Amino acid sequence: MFSLTLITLTILLYNNCDSGFNASNEFFSGNSNFVSQCESGAPQAKMQLHRLTNQEYIYTIKDLFNVDLLASNFPTADQAGGSGFTNEYSRMNRDTNLSENVTNAYFELAITTASRIMTQNPSSVLGLSCNTRSDACYEDFLRKLSLKVFRRPLVEPSEMTAFKTIFSAYTNFSEPAEVVLATMLASPNYLYKSYGAYSAPVNQSSGRKVILNNYELATRLSYLLWASAPDDVLLTTDLSISANLESQIKRLLASPKARRLSSVFADQWLDYSKVETSSVPTEFAVSAAVLQSSKRETEEFLNYVITQSSRALDLWDADYSFLNASLATHYGISGVTGTTINRVPISNSSNGSNRGGLITHASFLINTSGGTLETHPVSRGSWILNNVLCDSVPPPPPGVTALPDASLASSPRELAELHASQVSCKACHARMDPLGFGLENYDASGKWITSYNLGKWAGRGIAVEADGILDGERFNGPGELKKLVAENPETSICMSRKIVSYALGRNMNSKDHCLSEDVGLNVISKGGSFEAALKKIINSPSFKENGR
């Protein structure tokens, strides 16, 4: 065991510079509530150093050293900030502010992680260089290890000197190598992602800016697409050449590590994975295998849409899904066999027209039903409004009563309309309830129904009513609802906002909204892919530059 000197962490503040974009009214019609938040002349948000989230730390250690860590190893849990994502820098600083206890815990984590690496996979460290005691070996080892751990070379001679002195206190190579590794893992150069700290500011009319250097851009790119550190290829590629940057984006998206976009980014946005442990009433006879398959369907679907589909809006109205026999049976879709989840074209299959797109997945339908026998159109409509259209729904005002007694209504819709008739409830329910009504053909387990056969409405022969309205356009059933959702420009802008917020690691300001509206209206809404949207964001000044 060894001790480490605590390092004072200096938080740097930055401004970002971005180009302007103003949304045109030509994209919007009907009763859209959309109001552009783009102000091209507004100042950029100040940016700080981004501390690794626990999940990013775990993936980084796994990818660099092939050693597994657990979420329980960390001093605090990952929690989402106002943007909805755990990589938001303001959330990190607000929650922990790296108090002395948290700082000490990170040093202890660095020591135990280094020990675990040197025990479980020492060649991942010792194999970087020759292992003889000489200045040449020390320097070669330190250059290679720092590039992996710090995501940049050692830039100051004093850094090399300080690390080399560690070797002089030992008679072998492996022990000081572990000390060096622990020291690097405890350093803010590892714990924080730096964007612009090593580049000279450039003066411009709107202020000073810093262009990220190659190592910083590689870091930002890899943590966006992989939630992990850049590999050697990315670190050694000249990303200032547009063709090189584009090829690296393609390479990273083609890697298995890009699945983390669905398991981290998309799950934090859409919150689908909790279905695996959801409590579903026994009356539905939903097995653990169906719950597991429901999670896998959405995870595989999202991975495909994000990394392979030519159209990002497939997220809402795809004519395919990812099924195995148990989930297909649950959906009433025939012709699917085996336990493996596979991509299945469903538009022409039995009951397949009732599926396709995230809001027809059992994961969404179960998660928004609250573990009850009821369909919960209000909950489903609220979810769509918040997560698909980015139209936030405030909490119910004080004094609002629960749903009236079912005996006062002849159908679930009439009951919901009675509740929404309260003066303080009308404004929100008028927009979200009709969206949920469009999904009434799915019961609380995600099965297709045409009449209510469980819960408070069972045995009354009440047929499902699935008509609704979105921004002045009427629809009937989930098929028409999905089509309207995918065609709505607010949907495309909302998707873009989520990607931009995650990519930048912060709550968006009015300048960032120019970028998100540009990407939403000119890439996603026009049938572009997630890859195309990501490329436009990555090539933007918001991603590649900081104000100073």
Residue, then its C-alpha position, 0 to 999 in steps of 0.5 A: m500500500f502506498s499514499l498519494t498526495l491530494i491534488t488541488l482540482t482547478i475547475l476551468l470555465y469556458n464559453n462555446c462558439d456556435s453558428g446561428f440557425n433560426a427555425s422557419n414557420e414553414f416546418f410547423s402547421g396546425n396547433s403546434n406549441f413549438v416555440s423556437q429557442c434559438e438565439s444566434g446572437a446569444p452568448q455561449a454557455k460556459m463549460q467546465l471540465h467534465r468528470l467521468t461518470n461512474q459508467e464511463y469510468i467502468y467502460t474506460i477501465k474495461d476497454l483499456f485494461n480488460v478489467d471489470l469494475l462495479a457501480s458499487n465501487f464508487p463513492t456516489a451513484d450516477q444521477a441525471g441532471g436537468s438535461g436527463f443525462t448523467n454526463e451533465y457537468s453541472r450535475m456532477n459539480r452540484d452533487t459532489n463538488l469533490s468534497e474531501n470525503v469524495t476526493n479521498a474515495y476516488f484516491e482509494l478507488a484509484i489504488t484498488t483499481a490499479s491493484r486489480i489491474m496488476t493482479q488480473n491483467p498485468s500484461s495490459v500495463l507491463g506489456l506497454s514497454c520494456n521492463t528493464r530499469s533504465d531511463a529509456c524504458y521508464e520514459d517509453f512506458l510513461r509516454k504510452l501509459s499516459l497516452k492511454v490513461f490521460r488521453r494525451p501525451l505528457v506535455e510538461p517535462s515536469e510531468m515526466t520527471a515526477f513520474k520517473t522519480i517513482f521508479s527510483a524508490y524500487t528495485n523492480f519494475s512492476e511495483p513502481a508501475e502499479v504506483v504510477l498507474a494508481t497515481m495516474l488514475a487518481s489524477p484529474n487528468y484521468l478523472y476529467k475530460s479536458y476540452g481546450a485546456y492545452s490550446a492557445p485562444v484565438n481572438q474573434s469579433s464575438g470573443r476569444k475561442v479555443i479550438l480543441n486539439n486532436y487529443e481533446l477532439a478524440t476524447r470528446l468523440s469517443y465518450l460520445l459514441w463509446a462512453s469510453a476512452p479513445d483507442d490508439v487509432l483514434l488518438t493517432t488520427d489527424l482529425s483536423i482533416s474532414a475525411n479522417l474525422e468522417s471515417q473515424i465516426k463511421r468506424l466508431l459507430a461500426s464497433p460493438k462499443a457503439r451499442r452503449l449509445s442504446s444502453v447508456f444514451a438511449d436508456q437514460w432518455l427513454d428509460y426502457s431497461k427497467v421493464e426487466t424488473s417490472s411488476v406485472p399483475t399475475e392476471f396477465a400471465v407475463s413470464a420473466a422470459v417475456l420481460q427480459s425479451s421486452k428489454r432486449e427488443t428495445e435495446e436491439f431496436l435502438n442499437y439498429v436505429i442508431t448505428q445502422s438505419s438510414r432513417a432516425l425516425d424509424l424510432w417511432d414508426a418502423d415496419y420491423s422489430f426485434l423479436n423471439a418466439s416468446l415475445a412474438t407470441h405475447y404480441g400475437i405475431s406468428g412465424v417467429t421461432g427460437t429464443t434469439i432476438n432477431r430483426v423481423p419485418i412485421s408490417n405484413s405479418s399477423n398482427g404485425s400492423n399493430r407493432g413497429g416503433l418504440i411506443t408499441h414495444a412492451s417495454f414502454l407499454i408496461n413501464t407506463s402502466g404502473g404495475t396495475l391492470e389499467t391501461h393508463p392513457v394519461s401516463r402514456g400520453s404524458w410520457i410521449l409529450n415529455n420524451v417524444l415532443c419535449d413538451s414538459v408536463p408540470p406536476p399536478p397543481p395542489g388539491v387536484t383529486a385522483l381519478p373519479d370513481a369508475s361507477l361515475a363513467s361508462s368507459p375509461r375514456e369518459l373517466a379520464e375526461l371527467h378528471a380532465s374537466q377540472v379547471s386546473c387540469k384542462a390545459c395539460h390533459a387536453r394535449m397529453d390525454p389524446l395521445g394516450f387514447g391512441l394507445e388504448n388497444y394495448d393493455a397494461s402488459g402490452k398485448w393487443i386488445t379490442s375490449y377491456n377484459l381486466g380491471k375495473w372495466a372487466g365483464r362490461g363489454i366496453a370496446v376500446e376507443a383509440d381515436g385522438i388528436l395531435d396538433g389539430e390532426r385527428f388519428n385513430g389507433p396507434g398506426e395513425l398516431k405513429k405516423l403523425v408523431a414521426e411527421n411532426p417536426e417537434t419530434s425531430i427537434c426533440m430527438s436532436r435536443k436529446i442528442v445535442s445535450y448528451a453530446l455536449g454534456r450540459n443543459m442546452n442554452s439558446k445558442d445550442h438550440c440553434l444547432s439542435e433545431d438545425v439538425g432536427l429540421n434539416v437532417i432528422s425531419k428530412g429522413g436523415s439517419f442518426e449517423a448524419a445527425l451525429k456527424k453534423i453535431i460533431n462537425s459543429p463549432s459547439f462540439k469542436e470549439n470552446g469560448r474562452 
